[in-house]
């Protein structure tokens, strides 16, 4: 269970990665990452725990019994998560002050009242082993994919899978863009014994436990940079970059002009021959259809509803290609007067690759 925290909060004190090599134990590793919030359960209205967390006539709460959530005597005070969790995050700074929305996923609560303890693992504790995805086909028909998996972690990866990411960018002496790519399932999929393969769809295991390891688990992706007239700027359409962390910042830098937004250490640079504005396309499969994929079991089905109302259902394994990545683009403008600076953020669009081979 989490520690008791007063209403005044707690100062962050320290963190230690005892299993890592000495070169990887720096607190700098705590400066970048991702925020995961999980609605693990709901409290039964009128229960002892409900009364415990409710304010009294003076507005005070005890909250003493919340630490007893896993005790048999209080398990009945909890029920399955009701859903509806949502949120936003804000960044405040001289050059970048903006907010962005959280991605909400259902079916992530605990399946049993007695299993409420932390830490929570997205891959191991997800309740649902089913991924349901709704999309429109090129003909305008509605297609519903209902993919069944043996592991709940694979269902989560399927929901997050994207094959192509597309985002706008600006890079000059004033305007700059950083893309932040987060892979929520990467830590579990790559944090195995050195020498063992990573869990699909990731390529490599984390090398932080190996002698001389730099604490990365890199996946190779292809990218192209285009200007606003769709002229190719990145040299060749097969230019590659490495996404090496669970949270990786991708910075578009004009040659000879480095103007990063987030000043990230965990950064992948995409080179542009000069200051420009346009859009970038990142192929997360890198042409690797054998590794960068997850496959459902044979009970899965795809239901297609045509414009005339005709319903077609096909049953069999479904393949999801790409990487389970969530992206957001941060842009900042820096002027001579700090008060003129501004920033913005926007979700990065992604293409889903789903096939029933």
SENUTI-939675 format. One record per residue (C-alpha): residue in one letter; x, y, z. Coordinates in nm, 4 decimals. Example, Ala and Ser with C-alpha at 12.3 -4.5 7.8 and 13.67 -1.06 7.14 Angstrom:
# SENUTI-939675
code A&xx 1.2300&yy -0.4500&zz 0.7800
code S&xx 1.3670&yy -0.1060&zz 0.7140
This chain:
# SENUTI-939675
code X&xx 0.0000&yy 0.0000&zz 0.0000
code X&xx 0.1129&yy 0.3619&zz -0.0520
code X&xx 0.2642&yy 0.5549&zz 0.2386
code X&xx 0.0553&yy 0.7890&zz 0.4467
code X&xx 0.0822&yy 1.1409&zz 0.3072
code X&xx -0.0272&yy 1.4449&zz 0.5054
code X&xx -0.2471&yy 1.7159&zz 0.3604
code X&xx 0.0688&yy 1.9267&zz 0.3210
code X&xx 0.2276&yy 1.6623&zz 0.0999
code X&xx 0.5782&yy 1.5158&zz 0.1220
code X&xx 0.9085&yy 1.6349&zz -0.0164
code X&xx 1.0773&yy 1.3929&zz -0.2541
code X&xx 1.3800&yy 1.2596&zz -0.0679
code X&xx 1.5742&yy 1.0025&zz -0.2662
code X&xx 1.5578&yy 0.7062&zz -0.5004
code X&xx 1.7897&yy 0.4132&zz -0.5542
code X&xx 1.8188&yy 0.1587&zz -0.8349
code X&xx 1.9984&yy -0.1091&zz -0.6362
code X&xx 1.9908&yy -0.3705&zz -0.9137
code X&xx 2.1553&yy -0.1449&zz -1.1712
code X&xx 2.5184&yy -0.0800&zz -1.2406
code X&xx 2.6796&yy 0.2129&zz -1.0538
code X&xx 2.6765&yy 0.4282&zz -1.3672
code X&xx 2.2955&yy 0.4009&zz -1.3865
code X&xx 2.2018&yy 0.4868&zz -1.0283
code X&xx 2.1975&yy 0.8628&zz -1.0773
code X&xx 1.8897&yy 1.0543&zz -0.9648
code X&xx 1.8856&yy 1.2067&zz -1.3134
code X&xx 1.6821&yy 0.9010&zz -1.4130
code X&xx 1.3949&yy 1.0411&zz -1.2073
code X&xx 1.3799&yy 1.3635&zz -1.4087
code X&xx 1.2004&yy 1.2122&zz -1.7094
code X&xx 0.9323&yy 0.9519&zz -1.7453
code X&xx 0.5578&yy 0.9006&zz -1.7521
code X&xx 0.2645&yy 0.9252&zz -1.5151
code X&xx 0.0327&yy 0.6263&zz -1.4756
code X&xx -0.2841&yy 0.6558&zz -1.2670
code X&xx -0.4977&yy 0.3482&zz -1.2134
code X&xx -0.8499&yy 0.3241&zz -1.0751
code X&xx -0.7962&yy -0.0051&zz -0.8987
code X&xx -1.1271&yy -0.0297&zz -0.7113
code X&xx -1.4275&yy 0.1637&zz -0.5844
code X&xx -1.5303&yy 0.1980&zz -0.2207
code X&xx -1.8707&yy 0.0586&zz -0.1266
code X&xx -2.0992&yy 0.3486&zz -0.0260
code X&xx -2.1892&yy 0.3371&zz 0.3434
code X&xx -1.9084&yy 0.0945&zz 0.4300
code X&xx -1.6712&yy 0.1488&zz 0.7196
code X&xx -1.3989&yy 0.2558&zz 0.4803
code X&xx -1.6381&yy 0.4999&zz 0.3124
code X&xx -1.7159&yy 0.6582&zz 0.6483
code X&xx -1.3454&yy 0.6638&zz 0.7290
code X&xx -1.2550&yy 0.8757&zz 0.4253
code X&xx -1.5601&yy 1.1009&zz 0.4406
code X&xx -1.5184&yy 1.4386&zz 0.6142
code X&xx -1.6657&yy 1.4829&zz 0.9592
code X&xx -1.8528&yy 1.7931&zz 1.0781
code X&xx -1.5211&yy 1.9806&zz 1.1010
code X&xx -1.4161&yy 1.8725&zz 0.7516
code X&xx -1.1496&yy 1.6275&zz 0.8725
code X&xx -1.0906&yy 1.2766&zz 0.7442
code X&xx -0.9300&yy 0.9864&zz 0.9272
code X&xx -0.8247&yy 0.7679&zz 0.6282
code X&xx -0.6667&yy 0.5213&zz 0.8742
code X&xx -0.8523&yy 0.2205&zz 0.7354
code X&xx -0.7442&yy 0.2759&zz 0.3752
code X&xx -0.4148&yy 0.1133&zz 0.4736
code X&xx -0.6091&yy -0.2008&zz 0.5668
code X&xx -0.7535&yy -0.2530&zz 0.2204
code X&xx -0.5943&yy -0.5944&zz 0.1805
code X&xx -0.7059&yy -0.7159&zz 0.5231
code X&xx -0.9858&yy -0.9749&zz 0.5124
code X&xx -1.1985&yy -0.7675&zz 0.7478
code X&xx -1.2104&yy -0.4757&zz 0.5053
code X&xx -1.2051&yy -0.6466&zz 0.1645
code X&xx -1.5855&yy -0.6293&zz 0.1518
code X&xx -1.5610&yy -0.2479&zz 0.1586
code X&xx -1.4320&yy -0.2515&zz -0.1983
code X&xx -1.5937&yy -0.3328&zz -0.5296
code X&xx -1.4843&yy -0.3407&zz -0.8918
code X&xx -1.3732&yy -0.0132&zz -1.0459
code X&xx -1.6629&yy 0.1815&zz -1.1940
code X&xx -1.4640&yy 0.3563&zz -1.4686
code X&xx -1.4689&yy 0.7194&zz -1.5744
code X&xx -1.1172&yy 0.8087&zz -1.4601
code X&xx -0.9772&yy 1.1016&zz -1.6606
code X&xx -0.7267&yy 1.3787&zz -1.6153
code X&xx -0.4854&yy 1.6340&zz -1.7565
code X&xx -0.1222&yy 1.7245&zz -1.6967
code X&xx 0.0299&yy 2.0727&zz -1.7046
code X&xx 0.3801&yy 2.1974&zz -1.7804
code X&xx 0.4754&yy 2.5416&zz -1.6526
code X&xx 0.7914&yy 2.7193&zz -1.7637
code X&xx 0.9280&yy 3.0349&zz -1.9227
code X&xx 0.9251&yy 2.8928&zz -2.2746
code X&xx 0.6631&yy 2.6210&zz -2.2447
code X&xx 0.3431&yy 2.6445&zz -2.0444
code X&xx 0.0744&yy 2.4098&zz -2.1678
code X&xx -0.1579&yy 2.1270&zz -2.0711
code X&xx -0.2456&yy 1.7959&zz -2.2325
code X&xx -0.5051&yy 1.5279&zz -2.1716
code X&xx -0.4497&yy 1.1803&zz -2.0312
code X&xx -0.5328&yy 0.8650&zz -2.2230
code X&xx -0.8011&yy 0.6645&zz -2.0415
code X&xx -0.8333&yy 0.2871&zz -2.0805
code X&xx -1.1133&yy 0.0756&zz -1.9349
code X&xx -1.0716&yy -0.2750&zz -1.7953
code X&xx -0.7588&yy -0.1956&zz -1.5941
code X&xx -0.9002&yy -0.2470&zz -1.2448
code X&xx -0.8412&yy -0.5402&zz -1.0138
code X&xx -1.0516&yy -0.8491&zz -1.0634
code X&xx -1.0608&yy -0.9504&zz -0.6964
code X&xx -1.1213&yy -0.7454&zz -0.3830
code X&xx -0.8431&yy -0.9136&zz -0.1946
code X&xx -0.5900&yy -0.8150&zz -0.4633
code X&xx -0.5722&yy -0.4406&zz -0.4040
code X&xx -0.2118&yy -0.4069&zz -0.3030
code X&xx 0.0483&yy -0.1994&zz -0.4808
code X&xx 0.2649&yy -0.1740&zz -0.6829
code X&xx 0.0358&yy -0.2011&zz -0.9788
code X&xx 0.1656&yy -0.3441&zz -1.3072
code X&xx -0.0193&yy -0.2403&zz -1.6196
code X&xx 0.0845&yy -0.5536&zz -1.8037
code X&xx 0.0298&yy -0.8120&zz -1.5301
code X&xx -0.2771&yy -0.6767&zz -1.3506
code X&xx -0.5028&yy -0.5670&zz -1.6328
code X&xx -0.8448&yy -0.7230&zz -1.5790
code X&xx -0.9533&yy -0.7663&zz -1.9387
code X&xx -0.7920&yy -1.0061&zz -2.1853
code X&xx -1.0027&yy -0.8603&zz -2.4638
code X&xx -0.9167&yy -0.5643&zz -2.6898
code X&xx -1.2122&yy -0.3925&zz -2.8576
code X&xx -1.1288&yy -0.1355&zz -3.1261
code X&xx -1.3742&yy 0.0581&zz -3.3418
code X&xx -1.2645&yy 0.2216&zz -3.6673
code X&xx -1.3966&yy 0.3272&zz -4.0066
code X&xx -1.2798&yy 0.1619&zz -4.3289
code X&xx -1.1774&yy 0.3519&zz -4.6431
code X&xx -1.5234&yy 0.2792&zz -4.7871
code X&xx -1.6937&yy 0.4369&zz -4.4873
code X&xx -1.8043&yy 0.1097&zz -4.3296
code X&xx -1.7806&yy 0.0609&zz -3.9551
code X&xx -1.5414&yy -0.2100&zz -3.8352
code X&xx -1.5268&yy -0.3475&zz -3.4820
code X&xx -1.2296&yy -0.5631&zz -3.3870
code X&xx -1.2823&yy -0.7938&zz -3.0882
code X&xx -0.9466&yy -0.9541&zz -3.0160
code X&xx -0.9109&yy -1.2176&zz -2.7449
code X&xx -0.5687&yy -1.2823&zz -2.5861
code X&xx -0.4309&yy -1.5379&zz -2.3454
code X&xx -0.2482&yy -1.2586&zz -2.1582
code X&xx -0.4119&yy -0.9375&zz -2.0433
code X&xx -0.0869&yy -0.7533&zz -2.1163
code X&xx -0.1158&yy -0.8366&zz -2.4863
code X&xx -0.4713&yy -0.7023&zz -2.4922
code X&xx -0.3421&yy -0.3751&zz -2.3507
code X&xx -0.0642&yy -0.3629&zz -2.6100
code X&xx -0.3128&yy -0.4245&zz -2.8924
code X&xx -0.5256&yy -0.1280&zz -2.7835
code X&xx -0.2190&yy 0.0986&zz -2.7856
code X&xx -0.0585&yy -0.0369&zz -3.1058
code X&xx 0.0179&yy 0.2086&zz -3.3855
code X&xx 0.2036&yy 0.1385&zz -3.7086
code X&xx 0.2492&yy 0.4980&zz -3.8284
code X&xx 0.2708&yy 0.8255&zz -3.6354
code X&xx 0.2266&yy 1.1638&zz -3.8047
code X&xx 0.2971&yy 1.5010&zz -3.6428
code X&xx 0.3732&yy 1.8601&zz -3.7381
code X&xx 0.6979&yy 2.0326&zz -3.6485
code X&xx 0.8756&yy 2.3690&zz -3.6651
code X&xx 1.2468&yy 2.4298&zz -3.6301
code X&xx 1.4247&yy 2.7656&zz -3.6509
code X&xx 1.5766&yy 3.0227&zz -3.4166
code X&xx 1.2365&yy 3.1014&zz -3.2634
code X&xx 1.0096&yy 2.8019&zz -3.3108
code X&xx 1.0905&yy 2.4473&zz -3.2021
code X&xx 0.9035&yy 2.1176&zz -3.1644
code X&xx 0.9670&yy 1.8085&zz -2.9538
code X&xx 0.7604&yy 1.4918&zz -2.9812
code X&xx 0.7219&yy 1.2797&zz -2.6691
code X&xx 0.6611&yy 0.9091&zz -2.7311
code X&xx 0.5532&yy 0.6970&zz -2.4352
code X&xx 0.5410&yy 0.3166&zz -2.4399
code X&xx 0.3535&yy 0.2190&zz -2.1186
code X&xx 0.4183&yy -0.1555&zz -2.1610
code X&xx 0.7855&yy -0.1352&zz -2.2583
code X&xx 0.9336&yy -0.1691&zz -1.9112
code X&xx 0.7710&yy -0.5049&zz -1.8486
code X&xx 0.8297&yy -0.6317&zz -2.2026
code X&xx 1.2028&yy -0.5552&zz -2.2026
code X&xx 1.3058&yy -0.5910&zz -1.8368
code X&xx 1.4133&yy -0.9555&zz -1.8565
code X&xx 1.7372&yy -1.1357&zz -1.7845
code X&xx 2.0190&yy -1.0163&zz -2.0059
code X&xx 2.0527&yy -1.2450&zz -2.3059
code X&xx 1.6841&yy -1.3354&zz -2.3172
code X&xx 1.4670&yy -1.1981&zz -2.6003
code X&xx 1.2295&yy -0.9096&zz -2.5455
code X&xx 0.8580&yy -0.9721&zz -2.5458
code X&xx 0.6904&yy -0.8802&zz -2.8735
code X&xx 0.6485&yy -0.6315&zz -3.0245
code X&xx 0.9693&yy -0.4831&zz -2.8778
code X&xx 1.3102&yy -0.5649&zz -3.0269
code X&xx 1.5664&yy -0.5614&zz -2.7467
code X&xx 1.5875&yy -0.6209&zz -2.3744
code X&xx 1.7014&yy -0.3516&zz -2.1343
code X&xx 2.0796&yy -0.3631&zz -2.1036
code X&xx 2.1114&yy -0.1783&zz -1.7731
code X&xx 2.1961&yy -0.4968&zz -1.5875
code X&xx 2.4819&yy -0.5874&zz -1.8208
code X&xx 2.8416&yy -0.4784&zz -1.7766
code X&xx 2.8866&yy -0.1524&zz -1.9646
code X&xx 2.5158&yy -0.1250&zz -2.0386
code X&xx 2.3837&yy 0.2246&zz -2.0935
code X&xx 2.0328&yy 0.1581&zz -1.9640
code X&xx 1.8562&yy 0.1399&zz -2.3000
code X&xx 1.6277&yy -0.0981&zz -2.4884
code X&xx 1.6232&yy 0.0471&zz -2.8375
code X&xx 1.3667&yy -0.0037&zz -3.1127
code X&xx 1.4567&yy 0.1047&zz -3.4656
code X&xx 1.1999&yy 0.3128&zz -3.6553
code X&xx 1.1994&yy 0.4812&zz -3.9960
code X&xx 1.1113&yy 0.8430&zz -4.0503
code X&xx 1.0577&yy 1.1041&zz -4.3192
code X&xx 1.0390&yy 1.4810&zz -4.2785
code X&xx 0.8382&yy 1.6830&zz -4.5287
code X&xx 0.7906&yy 2.0570&zz -4.5658
code X&xx 0.4473&yy 2.2131&zz -4.5998
code X&xx 0.4601&yy 2.1510&zz -4.9763
code X&xx 0.5322&yy 1.7792&zz -4.9153
code X&xx 0.8931&yy 1.8058&zz -5.0314
code X&xx 1.1194&yy 1.5469&zz -4.8701
code X&xx 1.3678&yy 1.7052&zz -4.6263
code X&xx 1.5171&yy 1.4096&zz -4.4409
code X&xx 1.7371&yy 1.2925&zz -4.7280
code X&xx 1.6034&yy 0.9436&zz -4.7878
code X&xx 1.2707&yy 0.7884&zz -4.7037
code X&xx 1.4543&yy 0.5151&zz -4.5123
code X&xx 1.6210&yy 0.7390&zz -4.2525
code X&xx 1.6202&yy 0.5633&zz -3.9175
code X&xx 1.6099&yy 0.6649&zz -3.5516
code X&xx 1.6181&yy 0.4811&zz -3.2205
code X&xx 1.3461&yy 0.4888&zz -2.9525
code X&xx 1.5455&yy 0.3636&zz -2.6541
code X&xx 1.3373&yy 0.4346&zz -2.3443
code X&xx 0.9837&yy 0.3864&zz -2.2161
code X&xx 0.9565&yy 0.7636&zz -2.2583
code X&xx 1.1589&yy 0.9059&zz -2.5467
code X&xx 1.1713&yy 1.2650&zz -2.6663
code X&xx 1.2105&yy 1.3003&zz -3.0427
code X&xx 1.3540&yy 1.6373&zz -3.1385
code X&xx 1.3515&yy 1.7721&zz -3.4944
code X&xx 1.6756&yy 1.9675&zz -3.5326
code X&xx 1.7881&yy 2.1695&zz -3.8312
code X&xx 2.1566&yy 2.1054&zz -3.9026
code X&xx 2.3692&yy 2.3560&zz -3.7149
code X&xx 2.0729&yy 2.4862&zz -3.5161
code X&xx 1.9810&yy 2.3088&zz -3.1936
code X&xx 1.6738&yy 2.4590&zz -3.0301
code X&xx 1.5143&yy 2.1842&zz -2.8178
code X&xx 1.1884&yy 2.2466&zz -2.6348
code X&xx 1.2327&yy 2.0073&zz -2.3422
code X&xx 1.6159&yy 1.9842&zz -2.3275
code X&xx 1.5783&yy 1.6101&zz -2.2789
code X&xx 1.8578&yy 1.3661&zz -2.2052
code X&xx 1.6564&yy 1.0695&zz -2.3374
code X&xx 1.6332&yy 1.2166&zz -2.6849
code X&xx 1.6335&yy 1.0903&zz -3.0424
code X&xx 1.7271&yy 1.3540&zz -3.2986
code X&xx 1.5758&yy 1.3753&zz -3.6472
code X&xx 1.7941&yy 1.5807&zz -3.8801
code X&xx 1.6544&yy 1.8420&zz -4.1152
code X&xx 1.8865&yy 2.0158&zz -4.3660
code X&xx 1.7711&yy 2.3598&zz -4.2601
code X&xx 1.5114&yy 2.5605&zz -4.0682
code X&xx 1.1698&yy 2.4552&zz -4.1861
code X&xx 0.8114&yy 2.3745&zz -4.0966
code X&xx 0.6138&yy 2.0739&zz -4.2018
code X&xx 0.5236&yy 1.7278&zz -4.0848
code X&xx 0.7038&yy 1.4083&zz -4.0023
code X&xx 0.5994&yy 1.0470&zz -4.0496
code X&xx 0.7439&yy 0.7722&zz -3.8300
code X&xx 0.7042&yy 0.4085&zz -3.9365
code X&xx 0.7052&yy 0.2136&zz -3.6086
code X&xx 0.7263&yy -0.1232&zz -3.7838
code X&xx 1.0516&yy -0.0364&zz -3.9657
code X&xx 0.9449&yy -0.2999&zz -4.2188
code X&xx 0.9699&yy -0.5750&zz -3.9558
code X&xx 0.6381&yy -0.7599&zz -3.9747
code X&xx 0.7690&yy -1.0701&zz -3.7959
code X&xx 0.8767&yy -0.9100&zz -3.4663
code X&xx 0.6856&yy -0.5872&zz -3.4254
code X&xx 0.3446&yy -0.7392&zz -3.3843
code X&xx 0.1103&yy -0.9073&zz -3.1370
code X&xx -0.1326&yy -1.1798&zz -3.2440
code X&xx -0.4632&yy -1.2690&zz -3.0791
code X&xx -0.6027&yy -1.6193&zz -3.0406
code X&xx -0.8356&yy -1.8027&zz -3.2795
code X&xx -1.1584&yy -1.6978&zz -3.1021
code X&xx -1.1119&yy -1.3349&zz -3.2113
code X&xx -1.3439&yy -1.1766&zz -3.4639
code X&xx -1.3846&yy -0.8715&zz -3.6851
code X&xx -1.7367&yy -0.7385&zz -3.7365
code X&xx -1.7905&yy -0.5090&zz -4.0378
code X&xx -2.1087&yy -0.3062&zz -4.0750
code X&xx -2.1506&yy -0.1766&zz -4.4310
code X&xx -2.3264&yy 0.1480&zz -4.5193
code X&xx -2.6386&yy -0.0445&zz -4.6191
code X&xx -2.6485&yy -0.2151&zz -4.2780
code X&xx -2.5066&yy -0.5488&zz -4.3930
code X&xx -2.3088&yy -0.7190&zz -4.1152
code X&xx -2.0152&yy -0.9463&zz -4.1920
code X&xx -1.8259&yy -1.1398&zz -3.9232
code X&xx -1.4957&yy -1.3200&zz -3.9686
code X&xx -1.3333&yy -1.5324&zz -3.6970
code X&xx -0.9665&yy -1.6138&zz -3.6469
code X&xx -0.6344&yy -1.4755&zz -3.5169
code X&xx -0.5841&yy -1.1015&zz -3.5618
code X&xx -0.2428&yy -0.9377&zz -3.6093
code X&xx -0.1623&yy -0.5920&zz -3.4736
code X&xx 0.1564&yy -0.4403&zz -3.6200
code X&xx 0.3753&yy -0.1615&zz -3.4862
code X&xx 0.4504&yy -0.0517&zz -3.1309
code X&xx 0.2193&yy 0.0356&zz -2.8370
code X&xx 0.2985&yy 0.4071&zz -2.8235
code X&xx 0.1142&yy 0.7207&zz -2.7129
code X&xx 0.2467&yy 1.0510&zz -2.8471
code X&xx 0.2107&yy 1.4218&zz -2.7814
code X&xx 0.3848&yy 1.7125&zz -2.9588
code X&xx 0.5147&yy 2.0133&zz -2.7658
code X&xx 0.5922&yy 2.3376&zz -2.9481
code X&xx 0.7528&yy 2.6498&zz -2.8063
code X&xx 0.8325&yy 2.9965&zz -2.9385
code X&xx 1.1163&yy 3.1892&zz -2.7745
code X&xx 1.1459&yy 3.5645&zz -2.8269
code X&xx 1.3804&yy 3.8327&zz -2.6985
code X&xx 1.1279&yy 3.9245&zz -2.4312
code X&xx 1.0491&yy 3.6295&zz -2.2053
code X&xx 0.6932&yy 3.7487&zz -2.1527
code X&xx 0.6292&yy 3.6992&zz -2.5243
code X&xx 0.7192&yy 3.3295&zz -2.5163
code X&xx 0.4431&yy 3.0765&zz -2.5611
code X&xx 0.3941&yy 2.7027&zz -2.5854
code X&xx 0.1353&yy 2.4543&zz -2.7039
code X&xx 0.0721&yy 2.0820&zz -2.7139
code X&xx -0.1317&yy 1.8521&zz -2.9339
code X&xx -0.1837&yy 1.4730&zz -2.9489
code X&xx 0.0104&yy 1.2905&zz -3.2197
code X&xx -0.2080&yy 1.1069&zz -3.4670
code X&xx -0.1448&yy 0.7399&zz -3.5332
code X&xx -0.2463&yy 0.4801&zz -3.7899
code X&xx -0.3658&yy 0.1385&zz -3.6780
code X&xx -0.2568&yy -0.1730&zz -3.8696
code X&xx -0.4983&yy -0.4610&zz -3.8032
code X&xx -0.5249&yy -0.7659&zz -4.0284
code X&xx -0.6775&yy -1.1105&zz -4.0137
code X&xx -0.4127&yy -1.3089&zz -4.2022
